Amino acid sequence: EYLLPAVDHLVTIASSEKRVDLVVCMRGPGSFTGLRIGMASAKGLAAGSGCPLVAVPTLDVLADGYEFFDGTVVPVIDARKQRVYAALFRGGKRASEDLDIAPRDLLDRPSGDAPVLLTGPGASLLAEIVPSGLRFRFDPKASSSRAASLLKLGEKLFNNEGALPPDGGPVYLRE
């Protein structure tokens, strides 16, 4: 009930013309309902404004900005049912596919002794089970807005691959 009024408000304050050139949303993984509502709203906005739509992988957005971290970046989202969605990134590049994994198993995924940065809105779920020591670090901005990263990656995706096909939709890792 808040999404479309918020979008209208943002467009109003950004431009008196209310012109939209590109609609960008996250494609998942994430909350089933959130992904469906977000994607349906984005598709409606794109169709109504006659502009293209791109959908950026959620974990890529959460890992953006940490390209120079000397180790593994692990964005984490709460997947409920004692599981998390996550992926591993090294040097700004994906080092794993999207994972639907138990938190303890996730901590075994980064190999070697390099530092691991846990980020994203679900990073705090690992706080009680992270081994002591300096290897695992928590991003103090883990739950902050990633709108700038979403827009940057969306524009890059559009320039490299074009718009989301009409039959494109959210990414679900679980049935």
Secondary structure, 3 states (H helix, E strand, C coil): CCHHHHHHHHHHHHCCCCCCCCEEEEEECCCHHHHHHHHHHHHHHHHHHCCCEEEEEHHHHHHCCCCCCCCEEEEEEEEECCEEEECCEECCEECCCCEEECHHHHHCCCCCCCCEEEECCCHHHHCCCCCCCCCEEECCCCCCCCHHHHHHHHHHHHHHHCCCCCCCCCCCCCC
